Amino acid sequence: MSTQQELDNVVSFYDDQITLYADQEIQTVTLKALLGFGRTKKDGAEAATASVVDVNVNIDRNDHHHQQDLEVNLQMARYARKELPVRLARRVKSIQNLPFIIGTNPYIKRVYRLYYDSFQALTAFQEDVRDKEDLDRFAEVLRGLVESHADVIPMLSQGFLECKKYMNTADIQTFLDEMIRSRIGIRLIAEQVIALRAQRTDLLRDNDNNERPIQDSNKYNNTKTTTSTADQLVIDGQVIGVVHTQLRPAELVKDCASFVQELCNVNYGSSPDVVINGQTDATFTYVPVHLEYILCELLKNSLRATVEHSVKIGRSVPRRATSFFDEPSEEEGSIARAEIREVPQGSKNRGSVNAKEKEGEEMDITKRPNEFGHPPVEVTIAQSEHEITIRIRDQGGGVSKEDLDHIFDYSFTTVKDENESSSSSSSSSAAADGGLLDGDSPSNESESIFKGVSRLAMQAGLGGPIAGLGFGLPLTRIYAQYFGGRMHLVSLQGHGVDVYLKLKQLEHVEDLQI
């Protein structure tokens, strides 16, 4: 390290401005208020698409609504400009308060520098966001912050994996819980400013172009929309920044299951089917990217445990893992035939399957194995007045009694060494390690296909599933709890695991603080 770098580190550690901001109180915002930033989009869009009776009147109305829309965007940006430096400063101070030996870890030092540099970038911005030009520049600053922090979770996980012997488990748990909750809030506020600004720009461009309505399908509620699907969701008030007010969990389960099945096929050569049943038409208000992360982690655990348990007890035989660049043989071409089946509410849960059956014999679709011998992973959705419940049920062998008390501990992993695959007898190895394949140690240079693709695909959004580092379930639980939800795991050792994800109907939660 150069003399200048060492000096910069000393300056950043003893920066009085950090202390000044860190001592300020957090100014929380309710989700209802967050949704309020952007509500005028719907009114503005309706004015723009209304039948033209008086051209001049409509132009005046559009200008009025566009100005209103800009003002609420500016209000959100001003809140972020004032609040984010305080939250960043508090994270900088929390890292400074770690034991010295942990603070010298290269991964922890990189995280520290990211937070400090982001704090400096925001405090260097002018005092107020006054107009559209200021908003555009501030949104770009926030975009840079979000992108630069994409690897924070992998760096934290690796850093504490290397340093966990220097700090007791309870203190690590407390530090990381606070760090990750704060990170969620910081990203949510920053991404809300970015998304509102982008949505406003898109609607203005559409209005200026005076495009004719184009019929399109809405993936969330199967209604007809005008212009592009994304724009129409904004016009209808269904998407406000990063929040979706009519989110269909069944659609998100399908998308996540398809993604995880592809990774499972690449790694194992086969994957279980995913059956979606219950109230598959349910909708609720939520942040889609948060639910997507939770679902991918839980499905990844269930699919991996199911395949490995199938091999262990003789339900299936292992197949050669293939690369994305390999051309599958005729025999291997069947690996892509795993299904995602949605069972409508009220059906008898019957349907065609890949497995061979005796003529006339029927079996519950939620129990019938596919052609590889894997029983399906069942995802059941239930909706009540105040919450959405998603149950993910697998037959992956369950969590061992020894591991059950530790699966939510950070850095807990069943990985023994870089040449020894973790136990395939339970869902705990998948749950604890946060990945489909954890046979490689984090220090092993030849990472598995799944681990590499998993990082690339998920890391940019939320930090991603980190195979072998033990952050999968702890992160998932924090994301579930952030909006007042909860996650509960029930293990039937030797059979499988049921995970119950209960999420609040956010439109009914008036005082939810961010």
C-alpha positions as CSV (number, residue, x, y, z in Angstrom):
1,M,0.0,0.0,0.0
2,S,1.3,3.4,-0.9
3,T,2.0,6.2,1.6
4,Q,-0.9,8.2,0.1
5,Q,-3.3,5.2,0.5
6,E,-2.3,4.8,4.1
7,L,-2.9,8.4,4.7
8,D,-6.3,8.3,3.1
9,N,-7.3,5.4,5.3
10,V,-6.3,7.3,8.4
11,V,-8.2,10.3,7.3
12,S,-11.3,8.3,6.6
13,F,-11.1,6.6,10.0
14,Y,-10.9,9.9,11.9
15,D,-13.3,11.9,9.7
16,D,-15.2,14.2,12.0
17,Q,-17.9,14.6,9.3
18,I,-18.7,10.9,9.6
19,T,-19.1,11.2,13.4
20,L,-21.3,14.3,12.9
21,Y,-23.7,12.5,10.5
22,A,-23.6,9.2,12.4
23,D,-24.8,11.0,15.6
24,Q,-28.0,12.2,13.8
25,E,-31.3,10.4,14.2
26,I,-32.6,8.2,11.4
27,Q,-35.6,9.8,9.7
28,T,-37.7,6.8,8.8
29,V,-40.3,6.9,6.1
30,T,-43.4,4.7,6.0
31,L,-44.1,2.5,3.0
32,K,-47.3,4.4,2.6
33,A,-45.4,7.6,2.2
34,L,-42.9,5.9,-0.1
35,L,-45.8,4.8,-2.3
36,G,-47.1,8.4,-2.2
37,F,-44.0,9.5,-4.1
38,G,-45.3,8.8,-7.6
39,R,-49.0,8.5,-7.2
40,T,-49.6,11.4,-9.6
41,K,-48.2,9.3,-12.4
42,K,-51.6,7.6,-12.8
43,D,-53.4,10.9,-13.0
44,G,-50.9,12.3,-15.5
45,A,-51.2,9.3,-17.7
46,E,-55.0,9.3,-17.7
47,A,-54.9,13.0,-18.8
48,A,-52.5,12.1,-21.6
49,T,-54.6,9.2,-22.9
50,A,-58.1,10.8,-22.4
51,S,-60.2,11.4,-25.5
52,V,-59.3,14.8,-26.9
53,V,-62.1,17.3,-26.6
54,D,-60.1,20.5,-26.4
55,V,-56.5,20.2,-27.4
56,N,-55.3,23.3,-25.6
57,V,-57.1,22.2,-22.4
58,N,-55.4,18.8,-22.5
59,I,-52.0,20.3,-23.1
60,D,-52.5,22.5,-20.0
61,R,-53.6,19.5,-18.0
62,N,-50.6,17.4,-19.1
63,D,-48.2,20.2,-18.2
64,H,-49.9,20.5,-14.8
65,H,-49.7,16.8,-14.1
66,H,-46.1,16.6,-15.3
67,Q,-45.2,19.4,-13.0
68,Q,-46.9,17.6,-10.1
69,D,-45.1,14.4,-11.0
70,L,-41.8,16.2,-11.1
71,E,-42.4,17.7,-7.7
72,V,-43.1,14.4,-5.9
73,N,-40.0,13.0,-7.6
74,L,-38.0,16.0,-6.3
75,Q,-39.5,15.4,-2.8
76,M,-38.3,11.8,-2.8
77,A,-34.9,12.8,-4.0
78,R,-34.6,15.5,-1.3
79,Y,-35.5,13.0,1.4
80,A,-32.8,10.6,0.0
81,R,-30.2,13.3,-0.2
82,K,-30.7,14.2,3.5
83,E,-31.2,10.7,4.8
84,L,-28.8,8.4,3.0
85,P,-25.6,10.1,4.3
86,V,-26.8,9.5,7.9
87,R,-27.4,5.8,7.2
88,L,-24.1,5.4,5.4
89,A,-22.2,7.2,8.2
90,R,-23.7,4.9,10.7
91,R,-22.5,1.8,8.8
92,V,-19.0,3.4,8.5
93,K,-18.9,3.8,12.3
94,S,-20.2,0.3,12.9
95,I,-17.3,-1.1,10.9
96,Q,-14.8,1.2,12.7
97,N,-16.1,-0.3,16.0
98,L,-15.3,-3.9,15.0
99,P,-12.2,-5.5,16.6
100,F,-9.1,-4.2,14.9
101,I,-8.0,-7.6,13.5
102,I,-11.4,-7.9,11.7
103,G,-11.1,-4.4,10.3
104,T,-7.8,-5.2,8.7
105,N,-9.3,-8.1,6.7
106,P,-9.1,-7.1,3.0
107,Y,-12.8,-7.9,2.3
108,I,-14.0,-5.9,5.3
109,K,-11.7,-3.0,4.4
110,R,-13.2,-3.0,0.9
111,V,-16.7,-2.8,2.3
112,Y,-15.6,0.0,4.6
113,R,-14.1,1.9,1.7
114,L,-17.3,1.5,-0.4
115,Y,-19.5,3.0,2.4
116,Y,-17.0,5.8,3.1
117,D,-16.7,6.7,-0.6
118,S,-20.5,6.6,-1.1
119,F,-20.9,8.9,1.9
120,Q,-18.4,11.4,0.4
121,A,-20.1,11.3,-3.0
122,L,-23.5,12.1,-1.5
123,T,-22.3,14.8,0.9
124,A,-20.4,16.4,-2.0
125,F,-23.7,16.8,-3.9
126,Q,-25.3,20.3,-3.6
127,E,-27.5,20.9,-0.7
128,D,-30.8,20.7,-2.4
129,V,-32.3,19.0,-5.5
130,R,-34.2,21.9,-7.0
131,D,-35.1,21.0,-10.6
132,K,-35.2,18.3,-13.2
133,E,-31.5,18.7,-14.0
134,D,-30.6,18.3,-10.4
135,L,-32.8,15.2,-10.2
136,D,-31.1,13.7,-13.2
137,R,-27.6,14.2,-11.8
138,F,-28.6,13.0,-8.3
139,A,-30.2,9.9,-9.8
140,E,-27.0,9.1,-11.6
141,V,-25.0,9.5,-8.3
142,L,-27.4,7.0,-6.7
143,R,-27.1,4.6,-9.6
144,G,-23.4,4.6,-9.2
145,L,-23.8,3.9,-5.5
146,V,-26.2,1.0,-6.1
147,E,-23.9,-0.6,-8.7
148,S,-20.8,-0.2,-6.6
149,H,-22.4,-1.9,-3.7
150,A,-23.5,-5.0,-5.6
151,D,-20.7,-7.1,-4.2
152,V,-21.1,-6.0,-0.5
153,I,-22.8,-9.2,0.6
154,P,-20.2,-11.6,-1.0
155,M,-17.4,-9.5,0.5
156,L,-19.0,-9.4,4.0
157,S,-19.6,-13.2,3.9
158,Q,-16.0,-14.0,2.8
159,G,-14.6,-11.5,5.3
160,F,-16.4,-13.0,8.3
161,L,-15.8,-16.5,7.1
162,E,-12.1,-15.7,7.4
163,C,-12.4,-13.8,10.7
164,K,-15.2,-15.6,12.6
165,K,-12.8,-17.0,15.2
166,Y,-11.9,-13.5,16.3
167,M,-15.5,-12.6,17.3
168,N,-18.2,-14.5,19.1
169,T,-21.2,-15.7,17.2
170,A,-23.8,-13.5,18.9
171,D,-21.8,-10.3,18.1
172,I,-21.3,-11.4,14.5
173,Q,-25.0,-12.1,14.3
174,T,-25.9,-8.7,15.7
175,F,-23.5,-6.8,13.5
176,L,-24.5,-8.5,10.3
177,D,-28.3,-8.3,11.0
178,E,-27.9,-4.5,11.5
179,M,-25.7,-4.2,8.5
180,I,-28.0,-6.1,6.2
181,R,-31.2,-4.4,7.4
182,S,-29.6,-1.0,6.9
183,R,-28.4,-2.1,3.4
184,I,-31.9,-3.0,2.5
185,G,-33.2,0.4,3.5
186,I,-30.4,2.3,1.8
187,R,-30.9,0.4,-1.5
188,L,-34.7,0.7,-1.2
189,I,-34.6,4.5,-0.9
190,A,-31.9,4.9,-3.6
191,E,-33.7,2.6,-6.0
192,Q,-37.0,4.3,-5.4
193,V,-35.5,7.6,-6.6
194,I,-33.9,5.9,-9.6
195,A,-37.0,4.0,-10.6
196,L,-39.4,7.0,-10.2
197,R,-37.2,9.2,-12.3
198,A,-36.9,6.5,-15.0
199,Q,-40.7,5.8,-15.0
200,R,-41.4,9.5,-15.2
201,T,-38.9,9.9,-18.2
202,D,-40.5,6.9,-20.0
203,L,-44.0,8.3,-19.6
204,L,-43.0,11.7,-20.8
205,R,-41.3,10.2,-23.8
206,D,-44.4,8.1,-24.6
207,N,-46.7,11.2,-24.3
208,D,-44.4,13.3,-26.4
209,N,-44.3,10.7,-29.1
210,N,-48.1,10.5,-29.0
211,E,-48.0,6.8,-29.6
212,R,-51.2,4.9,-30.5
213,P,-52.3,2.3,-27.9
214,I,-51.0,-1.2,-28.5
215,Q,-52.7,-4.1,-26.9
216,D,-50.4,-6.2,-24.8
217,S,-50.7,-8.9,-22.2
218,N,-50.1,-8.1,-18.5
219,K,-48.1,-10.9,-16.9
220,Y,-49.3,-10.1,-13.4
221,N,-53.1,-9.9,-13.8
222,N,-53.8,-11.1,-17.4
223,T,-55.6,-7.9,-18.3
224,K,-55.1,-6.0,-21.5
225,T,-52.8,-3.0,-21.3
226,T,-51.8,-0.1,-23.6
227,T,-48.3,0.8,-24.8
228,S,-45.7,-1.6,-23.3
229,T,-46.6,-3.8,-20.3
230,A,-44.1,-2.1,-18.0
231,D,-45.4,1.4,-18.9
232,Q,-49.0,0.4,-18.5
233,L,-48.3,-1.0,-15.1
234,V,-47.0,2.5,-14.2
235,I,-50.0,4.2,-15.9
236,D,-52.4,2.0,-13.9
237,G,-50.6,2.8,-10.7
238,Q,-49.6,-0.9,-10.2
239,V,-45.9,-0.1,-10.2
240,I,-44.7,2.9,-8.2
241,G,-41.0,3.0,-8.2
242,V,-39.8,-0.4,-7.0
243,V,-43.1,-1.4,-5.5
244,H,-45.8,-3.4,-7.3
245,T,-49.3,-3.0,-5.9
246,Q,-50.8,-6.0,-7.8
247,L,-48.0,-8.5,-7.6
248,R,-48.9,-12.1,-8.4
249,P,-46.7,-14.4,-6.4
250,A,-47.6,-17.4,-8.6
251,E,-46.1,-15.6,-11.6
252,L,-42.9,-14.9,-9.6
253,V,-42.7,-18.5,-8.4
254,K,-42.9,-19.6,-12.0
255,D,-40.0,-17.3,-13.1
256,C,-37.8,-18.2,-10.2
257,A,-38.5,-22.0,-10.5
258,S,-37.6,-21.9,-14.2
259,F,-34.3,-20.1,-13.4
260,V,-33.4,-22.5,-10.6
261,Q,-34.3,-25.6,-12.6
262,E,-31.9,-24.5,-15.4
263,L,-29.1,-24.2,-12.9
264,C,-30.1,-27.5,-11.4
265,N,-30.1,-29.2,-14.8
266,V,-26.6,-27.8,-15.6
267,N,-25.2,-29.1,-12.3
268,Y,-26.9,-32.4,-11.9
269,G,-28.3,-33.3,-15.3
270,S,-31.9,-33.3,-14.0
271,S,-34.2,-31.4,-11.7
272,P,-37.5,-31.9,-10.0
273,D,-40.8,-30.5,-11.3
274,V,-42.3,-27.6,-9.5
275,V,-46.0,-27.7,-8.7
276,I,-47.8,-24.4,-7.9
277,N,-51.2,-24.8,-6.2
278,G,-53.6,-23.0,-3.8
279,Q,-54.8,-19.5,-4.6
280,T,-52.7,-19.0,-7.7
281,D,-54.6,-15.8,-8.7
282,A,-53.7,-14.0,-5.4
283,T,-52.2,-10.5,-5.7
284,F,-50.7,-8.2,-3.1
285,T,-48.4,-5.2,-2.7
286,Y,-44.7,-5.9,-2.4
287,V,-41.2,-5.2,-3.7
288,P,-40.8,-7.8,-6.5
289,V,-37.0,-8.0,-6.3
290,H,-37.1,-8.9,-2.6
291,L,-39.6,-11.7,-3.1
292,E,-37.7,-12.9,-6.1
293,Y,-34.5,-13.2,-4.0
294,I,-36.4,-15.1,-1.2
295,L,-38.0,-17.5,-3.6
296,C,-34.8,-18.3,-5.6
297,E,-33.0,-19.1,-2.3
298,L,-35.7,-21.3,-1.0
299,L,-36.4,-23.1,-4.3
300,K,-32.7,-23.6,-4.8
301,N,-32.4,-25.3,-1.4
302,S,-35.4,-27.5,-2.1
303,L,-34.4,-28.6,-5.6
304,R,-30.9,-29.3,-4.6
305,A,-31.9,-31.4,-1.6
306,T,-34.5,-33.3,-3.6
307,V,-32.0,-34.3,-6.3
308,E,-29.2,-35.3,-3.9
309,H,-31.7,-37.3,-1.7
310,S,-33.0,-39.1,-4.8
311,V,-29.5,-40.3,-5.6
312,K,-28.8,-41.2,-2.0
313,I,-31.9,-43.4,-1.5
314,G,-32.0,-44.8,-5.0
315,R,-34.9,-42.8,-6.5
316,S,-32.6,-41.6,-9.2
317,V,-29.0,-42.0,-10.5
318,P,-26.6,-39.1,-10.9
319,R,-26.1,-37.7,-14.5
320,R,-23.2,-35.9,-15.9
321,A,-23.3,-32.2,-15.4
322,T,-23.1,-30.3,-18.7
323,S,-21.8,-26.8,-19.6
324,F,-24.0,-24.2,-21.1
325,F,-21.7,-24.4,-24.1
326,D,-22.1,-28.2,-24.6
327,E,-24.5,-29.6,-27.2
328,P,-26.5,-32.2,-25.3
329,S,-26.7,-35.7,-26.8
330,E,-30.1,-37.1,-27.7
331,E,-30.2,-39.0,-24.4
332,E,-29.1,-35.9,-22.4
333,G,-31.6,-33.6,-24.2
334,S,-34.3,-34.7,-21.8
335,I,-32.7,-32.7,-19.0
336,A,-34.7,-29.6,-20.1
337,R,-38.1,-31.3,-19.7
338,A,-38.6,-30.6,-16.0
339,E,-41.9,-28.8,-15.6
340,I,-43.5,-26.0,-13.7
341,R,-47.2,-26.9,-13.3
342,E,-49.8,-24.5,-11.9
343,V,-52.7,-26.3,-10.4
344,P,-55.8,-24.0,-10.4
345,Q,-57.6,-23.5,-7.2
346,G,-60.4,-26.1,-6.7
347,S,-58.9,-28.6,-9.1
348,K,-58.4,-32.3,-8.2
349,N,-54.6,-32.0,-8.5
350,R,-54.6,-34.4,-11.4
351,G,-52.6,-34.1,-14.6
352,S,-50.3,-35.7,-17.2
353,V,-46.7,-36.4,-16.1
354,N,-43.5,-37.7,-17.5
355,A,-43.3,-40.8,-15.3
356,K,-44.7,-44.0,-16.7
357,E,-47.9,-45.2,-15.1
358,K,-50.2,-48.1,-15.4
359,E,-53.1,-47.4,-17.6
360,G,-56.0,-45.9,-15.7
361,E,-53.9,-45.4,-12.5
362,E,-54.1,-42.0,-11.0
363,M,-51.9,-40.3,-8.5
364,D,-51.9,-36.9,-6.8
365,I,-49.8,-34.6,-9.0
366,T,-48.0,-33.2,-5.9
367,K,-46.6,-36.6,-5.1
368,R,-45.9,-38.1,-8.6
369,P,-42.2,-38.3,-9.5
370,N,-41.0,-37.2,-12.9
371,E,-39.0,-39.3,-15.4
372,F,-35.8,-38.9,-13.4
373,G,-37.4,-40.3,-10.2
374,H,-37.6,-36.9,-8.4
375,P,-40.8,-36.1,-6.5
376,P,-42.0,-32.6,-7.3
377,V,-41.4,-29.5,-5.1
378,E,-44.8,-28.2,-4.1
379,V,-45.4,-24.5,-3.7
380,T,-48.8,-23.6,-2.2
381,I,-50.1,-20.0,-2.1
382,A,-52.7,-18.9,0.4
383,Q,-54.2,-15.4,0.9
384,S,-55.9,-13.9,3.9
385,E,-57.0,-10.4,4.6
386,H,-53.7,-9.3,6.2
387,E,-51.1,-11.7,4.8
388,I,-49.9,-13.9,2.0
389,T,-48.6,-17.4,2.9
390,I,-46.3,-19.3,0.6
391,R,-45.4,-22.9,1.6
392,I,-42.5,-24.6,-0.2
393,R,-42.5,-28.4,0.5
394,D,-39.8,-30.8,-0.7
395,Q,-38.9,-34.4,-0.2
396,G,-35.2,-33.8,0.2
397,G,-34.5,-35.7,3.4
398,G,-35.0,-33.0,6.0
399,V,-32.6,-31.2,8.2
400,S,-30.5,-33.2,10.6
401,K,-31.1,-32.7,14.3
402,E,-27.5,-31.5,14.8
403,D,-27.8,-28.8,12.1
404,L,-31.3,-27.6,12.9
405,D,-30.3,-25.1,15.6
406,H,-27.6,-23.6,13.4
407,I,-29.1,-23.2,9.9
408,F,-29.8,-19.5,10.5
409,D,-26.3,-18.7,11.7
410,Y,-24.0,-16.7,9.5
411,S,-21.2,-18.6,7.9
412,F,-22.6,-22.0,9.1
413,T,-21.8,-24.5,6.4
414,T,-21.6,-28.3,6.2
415,V,-18.6,-28.0,3.8
416,K,-15.7,-30.1,5.2
417,D,-13.0,-29.3,2.8
418,E,-12.6,-28.5,-0.9
419,N,-12.6,-32.1,-2.0
420,E,-15.4,-33.3,0.1
421,S,-19.0,-32.8,-0.9
422,S,-21.3,-31.8,1.9
423,S,-24.0,-34.2,3.1
424,S,-26.7,-34.9,0.6
425,S,-28.9,-36.5,3.2
426,S,-30.7,-33.3,4.2
427,S,-32.0,-30.0,3.1
428,S,-29.8,-28.3,5.7
429,S,-26.7,-28.4,3.5
430,A,-28.6,-26.6,0.8
431,A,-30.2,-24.2,3.3
432,A,-27.1,-23.5,5.3
433,D,-24.9,-23.0,2.3
434,G,-27.3,-21.0,0.1
435,G,-26.4,-22.9,-3.0
436,L,-27.2,-26.0,-5.1
437,L,-23.6,-27.2,-5.0
438,D,-21.4,-26.7,-2.0
439,G,-18.8,-29.3,-2.5
440,D,-16.2,-26.7,-3.2
441,S,-14.5,-24.7,-0.5
442,P,-14.7,-20.9,-0.9
443,S,-10.9,-21.0,-1.4
444,N,-11.2,-23.6,-4.2
445,E,-10.2,-21.8,-7.4
446,S,-12.1,-24.2,-9.7
447,E,-15.6,-23.2,-8.6
448,S,-18.6,-25.2,-9.7
449,I,-20.7,-24.2,-12.7
450,F,-23.6,-23.5,-10.5
451,K,-21.7,-21.3,-8.1
452,G,-20.3,-19.2,-10.9
453,V,-23.5,-18.8,-12.8
454,S,-25.5,-18.2,-9.6
455,R,-23.2,-15.3,-8.7
456,L,-23.4,-13.7,-12.1
457,A,-27.2,-14.0,-12.3
458,M,-28.2,-12.9,-8.8
459,Q,-25.3,-10.9,-7.4
460,A,-26.1,-7.6,-9.2
461,G,-29.5,-7.3,-7.6
462,L,-29.2,-8.3,-4.0
463,G,-25.8,-9.7,-3.4
464,G,-26.8,-13.1,-4.6
465,P,-26.7,-16.6,-3.2
466,I,-23.2,-17.4,-1.9
467,A,-22.6,-21.2,-2.1
468,G,-20.5,-22.5,0.7
469,L,-20.4,-19.3,2.7
470,G,-23.5,-19.8,4.9
471,F,-25.5,-16.6,4.1
472,G,-28.4,-18.1,2.2
473,L,-31.0,-18.7,4.9
474,P,-30.0,-15.8,7.2
475,L,-30.3,-13.3,4.4
476,T,-33.6,-14.9,3.3
477,R,-35.1,-14.5,6.8
478,I,-34.0,-10.9,7.1
479,Y,-35.6,-10.0,3.7
480,A,-38.8,-11.8,4.9
481,Q,-38.8,-9.9,8.2
482,Y,-38.0,-6.5,6.7
483,F,-41.7,-5.7,5.9
484,G,-43.1,-7.4,9.0
485,G,-43.2,-10.9,7.6
486,R,-41.7,-14.1,9.0
487,M,-40.3,-17.4,7.8
488,H,-40.6,-20.7,9.6
489,L,-39.0,-24.0,8.7
490,V,-40.4,-27.4,9.7
491,S,-38.2,-30.4,9.1
492,L,-39.3,-34.0,8.9
493,Q,-35.9,-35.7,9.2
494,G,-35.6,-38.5,6.6
495,H,-38.4,-37.1,4.5
496,G,-38.2,-33.4,3.7
497,V,-38.7,-29.8,4.7
498,D,-41.7,-27.4,4.7
499,V,-40.8,-23.7,4.7
500,Y,-43.6,-21.3,5.5
501,L,-43.1,-17.8,4.2
502,K,-45.7,-15.3,5.7
503,L,-45.7,-11.8,4.1
504,K,-47.8,-8.9,5.1
505,Q,-50.4,-7.4,2.8
506,L,-48.5,-4.1,2.8
507,E,-51.4,-2.0,1.7
508,H,-52.9,-2.7,5.1
509,V,-49.8,-1.8,7.1
510,E,-50.0,1.9,7.8
511,D,-47.0,2.4,10.1
512,L,-44.4,0.2,8.4
513,Q,-41.0,2.0,8.8
514,I,-38.2,1.9,6.2
